[in-house]
Amino acid sequence: SRRRHTRYISVTGVQTCALPISFLPEIPALIEIGKRNKISPLKIQGSSAGAFGLPQFLPSAFIRFGMDGDRNGIVSLYHPSDAAWSAANYLSSFGYRDDIPIEEKRAVIWRYNKSDAYIDAVLAVSTGIRAELDTPAEAANTPAPSETPQA
């Protein structure tokens, strides 16, 4: 059988590390993020795989899907509104909609994170948010009836 080999490049900076060739497109994307947000790309903290922010996007995903959810002129995946809008933009670009069958929803989320437990959690949270949004405002603000009998 043929063995698959991963080609690596060596990057020297603060520390030396080996990166897979497939990571090369992430470097210009990271530089672009620094330019857009007027920060040094070296100040962007993320995982050892290069993902960063609340949704753990790679730099190229930030460039493609990042959105300014709070409309302050800066896209920051560390701010919940920007992160939520960006993640929603990612999912919707791959076909996620509220009206598609559950298996299609699972397939779209699988592109983002290949964990059934993660997918189950996302769908459960989505269902909870949808139920809350579908509750009329009057009912949401009305206190529940007391369980103790009144005289």
Phi, psi and chi 1 to 4 in degrees:
 res  aa     phi    psi   chi1   chi2   chi3   chi4
   1 SER       -  153.2   76.5      -      -      -
   2 ARG   -85.9  134.9 -111.1 -179.8  157.2  173.7
   3 ARG   -90.9  137.2  -69.2 -180.0   63.8 -168.5
   4 ARG   -86.0  134.0  -68.8 -176.4   61.1 -165.7
   5 HIS  -114.6  136.7  -62.9  -77.5      -      -
   6 THR   -98.8  128.4  -56.7      -      -      -
   7 ARG   -87.5  139.7  -65.8  176.4   47.8 -153.6
   8 TYR  -122.7  153.7  -70.4   89.9      -      -
   9 ILE  -114.8  158.1   59.9  168.7      -      -
  10 SER  -104.8  130.4  178.1      -      -      -
  11 VAL  -116.9  126.3  176.8      -      -      -
  12 THR  -112.5  130.1  -55.6      -      -      -
  13 GLY  -160.1 -126.1      -      -      -      -
  14 VAL   -61.8  -36.4  175.9      -      -      -
  15 GLN  -140.4  159.1   58.0 -176.6 -139.6      -
  16 THR   -99.8  135.1  -59.4      -      -      -
  17 CYS  -147.6  163.1   60.6      -      -      -
  18 ALA  -104.7  130.4      -      -      -      -
  19 LEU  -116.9  140.0  -64.4  172.6      -      -
  20 PRO   -63.4  146.7   -9.9   17.8      -      -
  21 ILE   -54.3  -34.0  -68.3  -70.1      -      -
  22 SER   -62.7  -15.9   61.6      -      -      -
  23 PHE   -82.2  -13.7 -167.7   75.1      -      -
  24 LEU   -51.5  -42.2  -78.4  176.1      -      -
  25 PRO   -63.2  -20.0  -19.1   28.5      -      -
  26 GLU   -73.4  -25.8  -57.2  -55.3  -31.9      -
  27 ILE   -66.1  -52.6  -64.2  170.1      -      -
  28 PRO   -61.5  -34.3  -10.1   14.6      -      -
  29 ALA   -63.9  -41.9      -      -      -      -
  30 LEU   -63.5  -41.2 -171.3   60.5      -      -
  31 ILE   -63.1  -41.5  -67.3  167.4      -      -
  32 GLU   -62.6  -40.0  178.5   61.0   26.2      -
  33 ILE   -61.1  -43.5  -68.0  166.1      -      -
  34 GLY   -59.6  -43.6      -      -      -      -
  35 LYS   -63.7  -47.4  -73.5  179.1 -175.7  175.7
  36 ARG   -62.1  -39.0  -72.6 -176.5 -174.4 -176.4
  37 ASN   -99.8    4.4  -70.4  -18.8      -      -
  38 LYS    54.7   47.1  -62.4  177.5  177.1   68.0
  39 ILE  -135.4  160.0   58.9  170.1      -      -
  40 SER   -72.2  132.7  166.2      -      -      -
  41 PRO   -57.5  -25.2  -21.2   29.4      -      -
  42 LEU   -73.4  -14.1  -60.8  176.0      -      -
  43 LYS   -87.7   -9.5  -61.6 -117.4 -175.8 -131.1
  44 ILE   -79.5  113.2  -60.0  171.0      -      -
  45 GLN   -94.7  138.3  -63.6 -178.1   -1.7      -
  46 GLY  -154.0 -166.5      -      -      -      -
  47 SER   -78.4  171.6   71.6      -      -      -
  48 SER   -65.5  -18.7   60.0      -      -      -
  49 ALA   -88.2   -4.9      -      -      -      -
  50 GLY    97.0   -1.9      -      -      -      -
  51 ALA   -81.5  148.1      -      -      -      -
  52 PHE  -147.2  166.7   65.2   97.8      -      -
  53 GLY    78.8  177.9      -      -      -      -
  54 LEU   -60.2  -42.3  -62.9  171.4      -      -
  55 PRO   -84.2   -0.2   26.7  -31.1      -      -
  56 GLN    54.3   56.8  -70.7  -67.7  -76.8      -
  57 PHE   -85.7  146.0  -82.2    3.6      -      -
  58 LEU   -73.8  159.2  -71.6  172.9      -      -
  59 PRO   -53.6  -41.1  -30.0   37.6      -      -
  60 SER   -65.2  -32.4   58.9      -      -      -
  61 ALA   -70.3  -36.5      -      -      -      -
  62 PHE   -59.0  -48.0  172.5   95.1      -      -
  63 ILE   -60.1  -42.5  -63.1  -63.7      -      -
  64 ARG   -78.6  -38.0 -172.9  168.2  171.7 -162.1
  65 PHE  -118.1   -9.6  -56.4  108.3      -      -
  66 GLY   -60.2  135.9      -      -      -      -
  67 MET  -134.2  147.8  -65.0 -168.7   74.2      -
  68 ASP   -89.4   80.9 -177.2   10.7      -      -
  69 GLY   -65.0  -32.5      -      -      -      -
  70 ASP   -95.2    2.8   58.5   11.4      -      -
  71 ARG    54.8   41.9  -62.7 -177.5 -178.9  177.2
  72 ASN   -99.9    4.9   69.1   -7.6      -      -
  73 GLY    91.0   -2.3      -      -      -      -
  74 ILE  -130.5  134.0  -62.9  170.1      -      -
  75 VAL   -95.5  114.7  177.4      -      -      -
  76 SER  -127.3  115.6  172.5      -      -      -
  77 LEU   -72.9   -0.2  -63.1 -178.9      -      -
  78 TYR   -91.8   -9.4  -63.0   96.6      -      -
  79 HIS   -99.8  128.5  -67.8  136.2      -      -
  80 PRO   -53.0  -41.8  -27.5   35.8      -      -
  81 SER   -67.6  -42.1   58.3      -      -      -
  82 ASP   -65.9  -41.4  -68.6   -3.4      -      -
  83 ALA   -63.7  -43.5      -      -      -      -
  84 ALA   -64.9  -46.3      -      -      -      -
  85 TRP   -63.2  -39.3  -83.5   88.2      -      -
  86 SER   -66.9  -44.4  -61.1      -      -      -
  87 ALA   -63.8  -40.9      -      -      -      -
  88 ALA   -64.4  -39.1      -      -      -      -
  89 ASN   -62.3  -42.7 -171.5   32.2      -      -
  90 TYR   -58.7  -54.5  176.2   94.8      -      -
  91 LEU   -62.3  -44.0  -67.0  172.2      -      -
  92 SER   -67.4  -30.4   66.8      -      -      -
  93 SER   -67.7  -21.8   73.7      -      -      -
  94 PHE  -100.7   13.4  -71.0  106.2      -      -
  95 GLY   102.6    3.3      -      -      -      -
  96 TYR   -70.2  126.6 -169.1   98.9      -      -
  97 ARG  -143.4  157.0  -68.6 -175.1  -31.1  -86.6
  98 ASP   -63.6  -27.9 -162.1   37.2      -      -
  99 ASP   -94.9    6.6   62.5  -15.5      -      -
 100 ILE   -86.8  156.5   62.8  174.2      -      -
 101 PRO   -61.3  154.2  -19.4   28.9      -      -
 102 ILE   -56.4  -38.6 -169.2   74.0      -      -
 103 GLU   -66.8  -34.3  -72.9  -47.8  -48.3      -
 104 GLU   -69.3  -38.8  -72.9 -178.7   40.5      -
 105 LYS   -59.8  -45.8  -71.6  178.9 -178.9 -179.2
 106 ARG   -59.7  -41.0  -66.1 -173.8   71.6   81.5
 107 ALA   -64.9  -38.8      -      -      -      -
 108 VAL   -67.5  -46.1  171.4      -      -      -
 109 ILE   -64.8  -33.8  -60.9  168.5      -      -
 110 TRP   -57.3  -34.6 -177.8  -97.8      -      -
 111 ARG   -61.5  -31.1  -69.0 -175.6   70.7  135.0
 112 TYR   -84.6  -43.3  179.6   77.2      -      -
 113 ASN  -149.0  118.9 -172.7  -46.9      -      -
 114 LYS   -88.4   56.2  -66.5  168.7  177.4   47.4
 115 SER  -134.5  122.3  160.9      -      -      -
 116 ASP   -62.2  -37.5  -74.9  -38.9      -      -
 117 ALA   -62.6  -41.5      -      -      -      -
 118 TYR   -63.4  -46.4  178.0   85.4      -      -
 119 ILE   -60.9  -44.0  -65.7  166.9      -      -
 120 ASP   -59.3  -42.8  -67.7  -18.5      -      -
 121 ALA   -64.7  -45.3      -      -      -      -
 122 VAL   -60.2  -44.7  167.0      -      -      -
 123 LEU   -67.1  -36.1  -68.7  172.1      -      -
 124 ALA   -66.9  -43.9      -      -      -      -
 125 VAL   -64.0  -42.4  168.8      -      -      -
 126 SER   -58.8  -43.7  173.6      -      -      -
 127 THR   -63.0  -42.0  -61.3      -      -      -
 128 GLY   -64.4  -42.9      -      -      -      -
 129 ILE   -65.0  -44.2  -69.0  170.1      -      -
 130 ARG   -59.7  -43.8  173.9   60.3   53.7 -151.0
 131 ALA   -62.6  -39.7      -      -      -      -
 132 GLU   -66.6  -40.8 -157.1  168.9  -61.5      -
 133 LEU   -68.6  -30.6  -68.9  173.5      -      -
 134 ASP   -82.5   -8.6  -70.5  -15.2      -      -
 135 THR   -79.4  125.7  -58.0      -      -      -
 136 PRO   -57.8  146.2  -18.8   27.3      -      -
 137 ALA   -57.9  -40.2      -      -      -      -
 138 GLU   -61.6  -42.8  -50.3   83.5   50.5      -
 139 ALA   -68.5  -35.5      -      -      -      -
 140 ALA   -68.7  -29.5      -      -      -      -
 141 ASN   -96.0   -4.1  -65.9  -35.0      -      -
 142 THR   -87.5  126.3  -54.8      -      -      -
 143 PRO   -64.1  146.9    4.7   -4.3      -      -
 144 ALA   -66.4  145.8      -      -      -      -
 145 PRO   -61.7  145.5    1.8   -1.2      -      -
 146 SER   -67.5  143.4  173.9      -      -      -
 147 GLU   -86.1  -11.3  -67.9 -174.9   19.2      -
 148 THR   -89.5  136.9   57.0      -      -      -
 149 PRO   -65.6  141.2    4.2   -2.8      -      -
 150 GLN   -99.6  141.5  -63.9 -177.9    4.4      -
 151 ALA   -86.1      -      -      -      -      -
